[in-house]
């Protein structure tokens, strides 16, 4: 069965959107097999975004997920399992750029481009492939933290 990682990012946490996001994800009828609140440290953020390490926006990604831009380092990490889980969650999440996301998606409803930091406040991370999902899940969860 396919698995995917969802991170409810610091911008969503400070706006108190976690419940709304989890409720919308619940409607996808995927099985939640892992859930935890994480204080994201720089080392984890850098490993999570390692594919972007040489890109000019890397530092902004790290500062965003560690909460430095929002004065809140808390992230909710969730693992979902089910048929086509990666695709289902990505469709609900919407396009990365909140202004390009459909209004019915999570990023379309709750995301924005922060004018002071030029940061995409897109409220959620969703794995982009089954392969990346497995790598990301292993970063965020120990095997014994997943309920099968």
Secondary structure, DSSP 8 states (H G I E B T S, - for coil): --EEEEEE-HHHHHTT-HHHHHHHHHTT--EEEEEEEEE--HHHHHHHTGGGTTSTTHHHHHHHHTTTTTT--EEEEEEEESTTHHHHHHHHH--SSTTTS-TTSHHHHH-EEETTTTEEE-SEEE-SSHHHHHHHHHHH--GGGS--
